Amino acid sequence: MTTSREIECREFDWFAFDRDGSFALFATGGCGVVPDSVRASVGSHDAISEAVEVTGWGSSAVWQSYARVGLYAYDWSDAEGRYVRVAEPTAPLSPALATRLAACPDLLELDLRFAQAAGIEWVEVGSPIALAELPAPRVGGEGHKSVAGAEASMSRLTIWFSIALVVLAAALVYVQSWPVDPMGPVGAAGPGRC
């Protein structure tokens, strides 16, 4: 039997359903938030995960395995501190998987819609953990301008950095071309000098 402690720092996949009755897989990557109710039934979630035929391990193609059996897939992002949607169902939920999900004790129901939640952030509110729906990133419009602006800024930064390197290299060549006075710097007091 797998215990709650055994899921720490290992890839653990858990499942939940939303207010529309859609199901999703949450891949922790060893660091993602796992609700207490899921920790209480780790073995059931492991059994469901093992029942899904997965291909493409080690690549982003792995997420399509979950989409093909009717699941949304969310992957934990350390950088963002939230689960990020990486796949949407491309087929209806398979009957075999639906049976396994229905048999899972304490399957978590989330008060949101996976179809609208590009990311799910966990926010501590007293004892239970609440969820916040995060909209999908905008494509085009102002969001597109900010990306274009960031690219332009990076381009300018790269040019200035290149110019600084050329100037530094030229300064080093110039300094190395100075003649060396075997007597030391002008005006230095030493043996035989006045």
C-alpha positions as CSV (number, residue, x, y, z in Angstrom):
1,M,0.0,0.0,0.0
2,T,1.3,3.4,-0.9
3,T,1.3,6.0,1.8
4,S,1.1,9.8,1.7
5,R,4.8,10.1,2.6
6,E,5.7,7.9,-0.4
7,I,4.4,10.4,-2.9
8,E,6.8,13.1,-1.8
9,C,9.5,13.9,-4.4
10,R,8.2,11.3,-7.0
11,E,6.0,11.7,-10.0
12,F,2.5,11.2,-8.7
13,D,-0.6,11.5,-10.8
14,W,-4.0,12.2,-9.2
15,F,-7.4,12.7,-10.7
16,A,-10.4,15.0,-10.1
17,F,-13.6,16.1,-11.8
18,D,-15.1,19.6,-12.4
19,R,-18.6,21.0,-12.2
20,D,-19.3,19.9,-15.7
21,G,-18.4,16.3,-14.9
22,S,-15.2,16.4,-17.0
23,F,-12.1,14.5,-15.6
24,A,-8.5,15.6,-15.3
25,L,-5.2,14.2,-14.5
26,F,-2.8,16.3,-12.3
27,A,0.9,15.4,-12.7
28,T,2.8,16.6,-9.6
29,G,6.3,16.2,-11.0
30,G,7.3,15.4,-7.4
31,C,6.6,18.9,-6.2
32,G,3.0,19.7,-7.0
33,V,0.3,20.3,-4.4
34,V,-1.7,17.2,-3.5
35,P,-5.0,17.7,-1.6
36,D,-5.5,15.9,1.7
37,S,-8.4,13.8,0.4
38,V,-6.2,12.6,-2.5
39,R,-3.4,11.7,0.0
40,A,-5.9,9.5,1.8
41,S,-6.4,7.4,-1.3
42,V,-3.0,7.3,-3.0
43,G,-3.3,3.7,-4.0
44,S,-6.6,4.3,-5.9
45,H,-5.1,7.1,-7.9
46,D,-2.0,5.0,-8.6
47,A,-4.2,2.2,-9.9
48,I,-6.1,4.6,-12.2
49,S,-2.8,6.1,-13.5
50,E,-1.4,2.6,-14.2
51,A,-4.5,1.7,-16.2
52,V,-4.0,4.5,-18.8
53,E,-1.9,3.4,-21.7
54,V,0.8,6.0,-22.0
55,T,3.2,6.6,-24.9
56,G,5.8,9.3,-25.4
57,W,7.5,9.2,-22.0
58,G,10.1,11.9,-21.7
59,S,8.5,14.2,-24.2
60,S,5.5,16.5,-24.4
61,A,3.8,13.9,-26.5
62,V,3.0,12.0,-23.3
63,W,0.1,14.4,-22.6
64,Q,-1.7,13.3,-25.7
65,S,-2.0,9.8,-24.2
66,Y,-4.3,11.3,-21.6
67,A,-6.2,13.4,-24.1
68,R,-6.9,10.3,-26.2
69,V,-8.7,8.6,-23.3
70,G,-10.9,11.7,-22.6
71,L,-8.9,13.5,-19.9
72,Y,-7.7,17.0,-19.4
73,A,-4.1,17.0,-18.3
74,Y,-2.4,19.5,-15.9
75,D,1.3,19.5,-15.1
76,W,2.8,21.2,-12.1
77,S,5.0,24.2,-12.9
78,D,7.6,25.0,-10.3
79,A,8.3,28.3,-12.0
80,E,4.6,29.4,-11.9
81,G,3.7,27.6,-8.7
82,R,0.5,26.2,-10.2
83,Y,-0.8,23.4,-12.3
84,V,-0.8,24.3,-16.0
85,R,-3.1,22.7,-18.6
86,V,-1.1,20.8,-21.1
87,A,-3.8,18.8,-22.9
88,E,-7.5,18.8,-23.6
89,P,-9.6,15.7,-24.4
90,T,-9.6,14.7,-28.0
91,A,-12.1,11.8,-27.5
92,P,-14.9,11.0,-25.0
93,L,-13.9,9.4,-21.7
94,S,-13.3,5.7,-22.3
95,P,-15.8,3.4,-20.5
96,A,-13.0,1.4,-18.8
97,L,-11.5,4.6,-17.4
98,A,-14.9,6.0,-16.4
99,T,-15.5,2.8,-14.4
100,R,-12.1,3.1,-12.6
101,L,-12.7,6.8,-11.8
102,A,-16.2,6.1,-10.5
103,A,-14.7,3.4,-8.1
104,C,-12.1,5.8,-6.7
105,P,-12.9,6.8,-3.1
106,D,-12.9,10.5,-2.3
107,L,-12.4,11.5,-5.9
108,L,-12.1,15.3,-5.6
109,E,-14.7,17.6,-7.2
110,L,-13.4,21.0,-8.1
111,D,-15.7,24.0,-8.3
112,L,-14.4,25.1,-11.7
113,R,-14.5,24.2,-15.4
114,F,-11.4,22.5,-16.8
115,A,-12.3,23.9,-20.3
116,Q,-11.9,27.4,-18.9
117,A,-9.0,26.9,-16.5
118,A,-5.6,27.2,-18.3
119,G,-4.0,27.0,-14.9
120,I,-5.0,26.1,-11.4
121,E,-3.5,27.8,-8.5
122,W,-3.8,26.5,-4.9
123,V,-4.5,29.1,-2.3
124,E,-4.6,28.3,1.4
125,V,-7.9,29.4,3.0
126,G,-8.1,28.1,6.5
127,S,-7.9,24.3,6.6
128,P,-9.1,23.3,3.1
129,I,-7.3,24.4,0.0
130,A,-9.4,26.6,-2.4
131,L,-8.8,26.8,-6.1
132,A,-8.7,29.8,-8.4
133,E,-9.5,29.6,-12.1
134,L,-6.9,31.3,-14.1
135,P,-7.8,32.4,-17.6
136,A,-5.9,31.2,-20.7
137,P,-3.1,33.5,-21.8
138,R,-4.2,36.0,-24.5
139,V,-3.0,35.5,-28.0
140,G,-2.9,38.6,-30.1
141,G,-4.3,42.0,-28.8
142,E,-2.4,43.7,-26.0
143,G,-0.8,40.4,-24.9
144,H,0.7,40.1,-28.3
145,K,2.1,43.6,-28.2
146,S,3.7,43.0,-24.8
147,V,5.4,39.9,-26.2
148,A,6.6,41.9,-29.3
149,G,7.8,44.6,-26.9
150,A,9.7,42.1,-24.8
151,E,11.3,40.7,-28.0
152,A,12.3,44.2,-29.1
153,S,13.8,45.0,-25.7
154,M,15.8,41.7,-25.8
155,S,17.0,42.6,-29.3
156,R,18.2,46.0,-28.1
157,L,19.8,44.5,-25.0
158,T,21.7,42.0,-27.2
159,I,23.0,44.7,-29.4
160,W,24.2,46.9,-26.5
161,F,25.8,43.8,-24.9
162,S,27.6,43.0,-28.2
163,I,28.9,46.7,-28.5
164,A,30.1,46.6,-24.8
165,L,32.1,43.4,-25.5
166,V,33.7,44.9,-28.6
167,V,34.7,48.1,-26.7
168,L,36.1,46.0,-23.8
169,A,38.1,43.8,-26.3
170,A,39.5,47.0,-28.0
171,A,40.4,48.5,-24.6
172,L,42.3,45.3,-23.6
173,V,44.2,45.3,-27.0
174,Y,45.1,49.0,-26.5
175,V,46.3,48.5,-22.9
176,Q,48.4,45.5,-24.0
177,S,50.1,47.6,-26.7
178,W,51.5,50.1,-24.2
179,P,55.3,50.0,-23.9
180,V,56.7,48.5,-20.7
181,D,59.2,50.7,-18.9
182,P,61.8,48.4,-17.3
183,M,62.5,51.1,-14.7
184,G,58.9,51.0,-13.4
185,P,56.4,53.8,-13.4
186,V,57.6,57.4,-13.9
187,G,58.5,59.0,-10.6
188,A,58.7,55.7,-8.7
189,A,61.4,55.9,-6.0
190,G,63.7,52.9,-6.1
191,P,67.4,51.9,-5.8
192,G,69.5,54.3,-7.8
193,R,66.8,56.8,-8.4
194,C,66.5,60.3,-7.1
